[in-house]
Amino acid sequence: MKITNKNIIGKTILVGITYLDKDENVLNQIQFCGTVVKADNQNIAIKSSSEEFFLPPDLTSISIAPEGEYKLRSTGEIIVNPDLLTTWTVSPPKE
């Protein structure tokens, strides 16, 4: 499947985000699973429980998830066979 704005809507996506400080030390890591509810040139919106989370509109950061079980480190929740995966690393701006 080629990943496009249209065909990711309604898909389950597992998201991992690592936040770094200016020295590239890990400050925080979050993981969550949700459903893609919007994807356009402005952002990708993911609904998780009752919250929406927005990612930049970079489709190259999204891949097809291999079948299997994925355990969220922070909660221990097991996600079975999500459709998509995406990981991000967020660094502070360079001075």
Secondary structure, 3 states (H helix, E strand, C coil): CCCCHHHHCCCEEEEEEEEECCCCCEEEEEEEEEEEEEECCCCEEEEECCEEEEECCCHHHEEECCCCEEECCCCCCEEECCCEEEEEEECCCCC
